[in-house]
C-alpha cells in the first residue's frame, strides 16, 4: 500500500490508511527508527487499577524475608571543587 509523506507545520507527516489503523485517533504512539524502517507502537497507559494485577504476578515468596538493609557510610567530599592535578594541559 502506497501513501505520501507531507509537511505539517515543521514536521513530516504520513496518513495511515484506515485498514492499517490500530489505535484511536487521540491515542499516543511511540516511533522508533530501526535501520531504514520506522516502527510505530501504541503507548499503553497503565492505571492504578492495573496495580492489583501487576502485584499478583509476583511470586508468593517475593520479599517474604523483608528488604535487605545496607549500612550507609559517610562520603568523602573533600576532593570536590579542586582542579585535578593529573589533568593534561592542552
Secondary structure, 3 states (H helix, E strand, C coil): CCCCEEEECCEEEECCCHHHCCCCCCCCEEEEEECCEEEEEECCCCCHHHHHHHHHCCCCCCCCCCCCCCCCCCCCCCCCCCCCCCCCCC
